[in-house]
Amino acid sequence: MGGNTVSKMEKVYDLKDKTFKFVDREDELDFYYEGFDSPRAEMSCGHAVTPMSLTNWCRRLLNEGKNRFVCGMTGCDKEWSYEEVCKMALLTPEEKKYFETTMKSIADRERKKNTRLCPGCKQAVMRTDESNLRTRCQDCTNKKGRYFDFCWQCLKEWKGPQSRTDRCDNDGCFSEALKTLRDCPDIVFQSVRNAAGCPCIRACPTCGSLLQHSSQNCKNVVCPRCKVKFCFLCLKVTAECSRLSLSYMTCVSGVAPRQTSIPVWHRHPAS
């Protein structure tokens, strides 16, 4: 199976291979009920897979622009190493080439996203603190003999007495995300009662990604970036909100006001 194509020949575990831990359970990554014939083996997270279901799931993650292989089971955020994926998915040389090329492309895009050209020297500078717009160019600092900081957002030399997450003091510096949160209309829920005054777009309280509710179904949503399930009304994680209110009723704490800052996801360096 090469690249992003689907193989007509199913990959199957060899029961004689004692390096696999075989289990008598359903294939838990077979989300489309394809019924793969291979014996089931257990991943490091404890979930049972076949090489085909694992390959399909990991390819799906890559197609979504993710280069971290995380279990797809609800409530399991275990990350598998690429080495484990290679072994458990029985990746062919063609598949390994596709996976590695795609992972490199995603990593390059992420690095580019976290890089700006310094307005002083026009050299690329990487930001190390996503919660701080104030960014230091070390080359300019060395050349000028003083700290040279610029704004990650407006790309002008920093103005203002302190580090900030929303803007610096330069004229015209503003956050598009905060503008969206400020100006978006309220949502009219079709199924949730007593939910007036809720903006139709929220920043995920865990990672800061902007999400829009469909206005249908319950008030809870799952962030596609960090996988955290939270209440669109009160912005608490669902587990906390559901202890006090039902999924189709307003929250005990009421509707959280419009957000005026973007939460920053403090991930582990390896993530």
N, C-alpha and C positions, 0 to 999 in steps of 0.2 A: 504494500500500500504506500504509494509515494505521495508526498506533498499533502494537499488538502482534499484528496480524492478518497472515495470509499472503496475498500477492498471487497472483491467478490469472494475471497477465500478467508474464512474465519480463522483467527488465531486461537489456539487452544493450549491450555496448560498440560504439561506432561506429568501425570500422577506419580511417575517414578522419580521426579525431581524433588528431593527432600529439602531443598532450600526454600520451598514454598510451604506456607502453613495452610493446608486445605481445610475447608469447613463445609458442613452440610447445611447451607443457608441460601436464601434467595440472593441473587445478584442485586445489590443495593444501589448500584449506579446505573442500572438498566432503566432509565427514566421513561423510555419510549416503549417498554415492554416488547423488546425485540426477541427475547428468549434465546440468548446465546447458549450454545451447547457445551461450552467449556466448563470443567470443574470450577468451583469457587475457591478463591484464595483470599486470605485476610491481609488487609493493609495495616500499616503501623498504627493507624487510628482505630483499628478494630472492626472496620466495615468490610463486607465481603464484595468482591468484584470478579469480573472476568477480564481478560486482556482487552477484549473489544469494547466493553463498556467503559473501561478506564481510559483507553485511547480516545474514544469519542468525547468523554467528559473533558479531558485535558486539551484536546483540539478545540473544543468549544470555548474554554477559558482563553486560549491563545487568540481565537477569532474575535473575542470581546476585548482584546488589547491587554490581557493580563499575563504576566510572566511568572506568577506564583501559582503553584499547583496546590489548591486547597480543596479538601473534601467537600463534595456537594450535598452531603446529608444535612438536614435541618438540625441546627444546634451544635454542629461539629465544625470547628474552625481550624482543625489540624492541617498543617502545611506539610506536604510531602516533598522530599528532595527530588531533584531531577534524576538522580541515580536510582531512587526507588521507583519512580515512574518508568524509567527505561526497563528495569527488571520486571516489574509487575505487569506492564502493558505489552511486554515482549516486542518492544519497538524494533522495527526493521531498520537497516541502514538508511533507507530512503526516508523513513519517518523521523529518525534521529536528525538527519540533515534538515528536514523541514522544521522540526521543533526548534533546533538550535539557531537556525537562521531567523525564525520568527521571534524567538526570545531576544536575540541581539537587536533586531529592529525595534522591538518594544522598548528595550532598555535605552537605545539611542534616542528614541522619541521622548522618554522620560527625562533623560539628561538635558535634552534641548529645551524641554519645558521648564526645567529648573536652572536655565542659564539666560543671562541678559548681557547685552553689550554695555560696558561702562561708558557713561556720557563723557568721561574725561579722556580716557586712553583708547576707547573703542575696542577693548579686548573683552573676551567672554569671561564673565564672572559667575560662579555657581553659588546659589544661596544655600546656606546650611540650616537656617532657621526659618521654617515656613510661617511662623507666627510673628515675624518681624519684617516690615517693609524696608527698614533701614539696613542697607547692604553696604559692606565695606569693600572697596577695591584696594587690595594690598599693593599692587604695582603703583597706583597713583599715590597711595600713602607714602611709599618709599621714596618716590620721586619728589613729592612736594614737601616732605619732611613734616607732615601733619596728617591727621586722620582725614581720609577722603571717603565720605559716605554718599550714596545716592539712593533715590527712591526706586524700589523694585516696580512700582506701579506706573509712575509718570516718567521715569528715566531721566530725572533732573537731579542736580546735586541736592542732597537732603537739606530741607528747611524744617526747623522745629526743634524743640528742646529735648525730645525723648523719642524712644522707639514706639511705633504704633502699628496696628494691624489694619486700619481702615484707610488712612491717607497721611501724606505729609502736609506741610504748610505752603507748598507751592500752589499758585493759582491753577485751577483746572485739574487738580489731582483728585480723582474720585474712583470708587470701586464700582464696576459694572454689576457685580453680584449684589452689593448692598443697594444699589439703585433699583435692581429688579425686586428685591425683597420689600423695598419701600413703596414701589409704585404698582406692584401687581394687584389685581382686583381680589375681592373676597371670593371665596368658593361657596357654591350653593350645593350642599350635600343632598343626594337623593335618598339616602337611607339612614343617615345619622341624625338623630333628633337633638334639637336645642344646640345647634353648632354654629350659630350666627357669629360673624365677626372674625372668621378664620381666613387668613390669606391663602390664596390658591397655590403659592409656592413657599416652601420652607427650606432652610439650610439644615441638613442632617445634623443633629446635636452631637454626633460622635465625630464625623469627619469633615463636615462643612459642605458637602456636595449639595447642589440645589436640586430639589425634587418637586414635581407637580403632582397633586392628587387628581385622580380621574373623576372625582366626585361620586363615583359609584362604590358599592361595597362598604366595608367598615372603615373606621377612622385610622387603622394601623397600616403602616407601609414598611417595606423592607428596602433599605438603602442598597442599591446595586454595587456601590463601591466598597463599603465596609461590612455589608451583610447584617447590620444591626436593625432590628425591628423596633420601631418607635411609634408613638401616637402623634398623628399629624396636628391634633388639637392642642394638647398640653406640652408636647415635645419631650415627654418622659419616655424612657424605654418601655416597651409594651408590658414586660413582666411587672414593672412597678405600677403602671397605670391600671392594668387589669385587676389588681388587688382591690381597687376602690371603685371602679366603674366598668360598665359593660361596653363591648366593642361598638355598639350602635347607639350609645348614649353619650351625652357630653360628660366631661371629666369633673370630678369633685373639685379640682383646683381651678376649673374654668378653662377658657381658651387663652393660651399664652399669647402675649402681645407680639407685634411684628418684631422680628429680630433686627438689631442694630449693629451686630458684629457677626463675623463668620467663624464658627468653631474650627479649631485646628486639630487635626488627627495626629496625636503623638504616638506614632507607631514605633515598634521595636526596630532598631537599625537593620536587622536582617530581613524585615518584611518589605 
